[in-house]
Amino acid sequence: MSNRSQQGFTLVEFIIAGAVVAVVAAIATPSFIGFMDARRLESSQEKLYLALREAQSKAKQERVSWQVSFRQRNSNDNVEWAIHPATGDPDKTSWYQLDSAVRIIDPTINPSDPDNTTFQYDMTHNYSLWKMLFDYKGNAILDPGSSQLGRITIGSRGNNKAQRCVIVSTLLGGMRLAKNDAENDDCN
């Protein structure tokens, strides 16, 4: 008999350890992907909310109407937003992009989408453009012929169920954040 100690792992032990790691990864990956999608949506929702608040603030400070414009050229392009005076040309201002995994939920972009983005739609451009205007007092300006102020709804490109929206809910420019997911249906 040899007194030599045996060190290391056998091939069977390596296979069992690999199988355990694979099972844990298979269970955790969908949860992690869902978690990351939710974080991207919440971050993008916050950016859109702050953009609306900034336009409202600039309208009050400068005592002229300001506008927030949102665009998505087609279903594969990034969502962009710009803040500018209402009389200005949106194409001649700085545009900022949201995360590339986020899209606007609207049948104009994707015919199978619900009509969850209700901001004023501007058809004078060669791309999809939604806008929200604030007058010189920071009050929301209604779309002519509409009885609601509106909302912008975003969702993940990979998961159509999770949605986040920013809703302008009062004529005085009151805003709130809402979400649609398994537990909530606040964006509809």
C-alpha positions in Angstrom: 0.0 0.0 0.0 1.1 3.4 -0.8 1.1 6.1 1.9 0.9 8.8 -0.7 -2.2 11.1 -0.2 -4.4 11.6 -3.2 -4.9 15.2 -4.1 -7.2 16.8 -6.7 -10.6 16.0 -8.1 -11.8 13.1 -10.2 -13.5 13.5 -13.5 -16.8 12.5 -12.0 -16.5 15.3 -9.4 -15.7 17.8 -12.2 -18.8 16.7 -14.1 -21.1 17.0 -11.1 -19.7 20.5 -10.2 -20.2 21.6 -13.8 -23.8 20.3 -13.9 -24.6 22.2 -10.6 -23.2 25.4 -12.0 -25.2 25.0 -15.3 -28.4 24.4 -13.4 -27.9 27.4 -11.2 -27.1 29.6 -14.3 -30.1 28.3 -16.1 -32.4 29.3 -13.2 -30.7 32.7 -12.5 -30.3 34.0 -16.1 -34.0 34.9 -16.8 -34.3 36.6 -13.5 -31.2 38.6 -14.1 -32.3 39.6 -17.6 -35.7 40.7 -16.2 -33.9 42.7 -13.5 -31.7 44.5 -16.0 -34.7 45.3 -18.3 -36.5 46.8 -15.4 -33.5 48.9 -14.4 -33.1 50.2 -18.0 -36.8 51.1 -18.2 -36.7 52.9 -14.8 -33.6 54.8 -15.7 -35.1 55.9 -19.1 -38.4 56.8 -17.4 -36.5 59.1 -15.0 -34.7 60.8 -17.9 -37.9 61.5 -19.7 -39.5 62.8 -16.5 -36.6 65.1 -15.9 -36.7 66.3 -19.5 -40.4 67.3 -19.0 -39.7 69.0 -15.7 -36.8 70.9 -17.3 -38.9 72.2 -20.2 -41.6 73.3 -17.7 -39.0 75.1 -15.6 -37.4 76.8 -18.6 -40.9 78.0 -19.7 -41.4 79.6 -16.3 -37.9 81.1 -16.2 -37.9 82.6 -19.7 -41.6 83.3 -19.8 -42.1 81.7 -23.2 -43.5 78.4 -24.3 -41.1 75.4 -24.3 -41.5 72.0 -25.7 -40.1 68.5 -25.1 -39.9 66.5 -28.3 -39.6 62.7 -28.4 -38.7 60.8 -31.6 -38.0 57.3 -32.8 -37.3 57.3 -36.5 -38.3 53.6 -36.9 -38.8 50.6 -34.7 -35.1 49.7 -34.7 -33.8 53.2 -33.8 -33.1 54.6 -30.4 -35.6 56.8 -28.6 -34.3 60.4 -28.5 -35.6 63.5 -26.8 -34.9 67.2 -27.0 -35.9 70.3 -25.0 -36.3 73.5 -27.0 -38.5 76.6 -27.3 -41.9 75.7 -28.8 -41.2 78.1 -31.7 -37.9 76.4 -32.5 -37.1 73.7 -35.0 -36.6 70.3 -33.3 -34.2 69.3 -36.0 -31.8 72.2 -35.0 -31.4 71.3 -31.4 -29.4 68.8 -29.4 -31.0 65.4 -29.1 -30.2 62.9 -26.3 -30.6 59.1 -26.6 -32.1 56.6 -24.2 -30.7 53.1 -23.7 -30.8 51.2 -27.0 -32.9 48.4 -25.4 -35.8 50.9 -24.8 -38.5 51.8 -27.4 -41.6 54.0 -27.5 -44.9 52.0 -27.2 -47.2 53.3 -29.9 -48.9 51.8 -33.0 -47.2 54.4 -35.2 -43.9 52.6 -34.5 -45.2 49.1 -34.2 -48.8 48.3 -35.5 -49.2 45.6 -32.8 -48.6 48.1 -29.9 -51.5 49.5 -27.8 -52.1 53.2 -28.1 -50.2 54.0 -24.9 -48.3 57.1 -26.0 -50.8 60.0 -26.2 -48.7 63.1 -26.4 -49.4 65.3 -29.3 -48.2 63.6 -32.5 -46.5 65.8 -35.1 -46.7 64.5 -38.6 -44.7 67.3 -40.3 -41.4 65.4 -40.0 -40.0 62.4 -41.9 -40.0 60.4 -38.6 -42.3 59.8 -35.6 -42.3 62.9 -33.3 -44.3 63.3 -30.1 -44.3 66.6 -28.2 -45.5 68.1 -24.9 -45.7 71.9 -24.6 -45.7 74.1 -21.6 -46.8 77.8 -21.7 -45.0 80.7 -20.1 -46.5 79.9 -16.7 -45.3 76.2 -16.9 -48.9 75.0 -17.6 -49.4 72.1 -19.9 -50.9 72.9 -23.3 -53.6 70.6 -24.5 -53.4 69.1 -28.0 -56.2 70.8 -30.0 -59.2 68.6 -30.1 -58.0 66.4 -27.2 -59.5 66.1 -23.8 -56.4 64.5 -22.2 -53.0 65.9 -21.6 -51.1 62.7 -22.4 -48.3 60.4 -21.6 -45.2 58.8 -23.1 -44.9 55.1 -22.6 -41.7 53.1 -23.1 -41.0 49.4 -23.0 -38.1 47.0 -23.5 -37.5 45.7 -27.0 -37.2 42.2 -25.6 -40.2 42.2 -23.2 -43.5 43.9 -24.3 -45.2 43.3 -21.0 -43.0 45.6 -18.8 -43.7 49.3 -19.6 -43.0 52.6 -17.9 -44.7 55.9 -18.6 -44.6 59.5 -17.6 -48.1 61.1 -17.4 -48.8 64.8 -17.5 -52.0 64.7 -15.5 -53.1 68.2 -14.8 -53.4 71.5 -16.7 -51.0 73.0 -14.2 -48.4 70.6 -15.4 -48.6 68.0 -12.7 -46.7 64.9 -13.6 -46.5 61.3 -12.3 -44.6 58.1 -13.1 -46.5 54.9 -13.6 -45.8 51.3 -14.8 -47.3 48.3 -16.4 -46.1 44.9 -15.3 -47.4 41.7 -13.7 -48.7 43.6 -10.6 -49.6 47.0 -12.1 -51.5 48.3 -15.0 -51.1 52.1 -14.5 -50.0 53.2 -18.0 -53.3 52.4 -19.6 
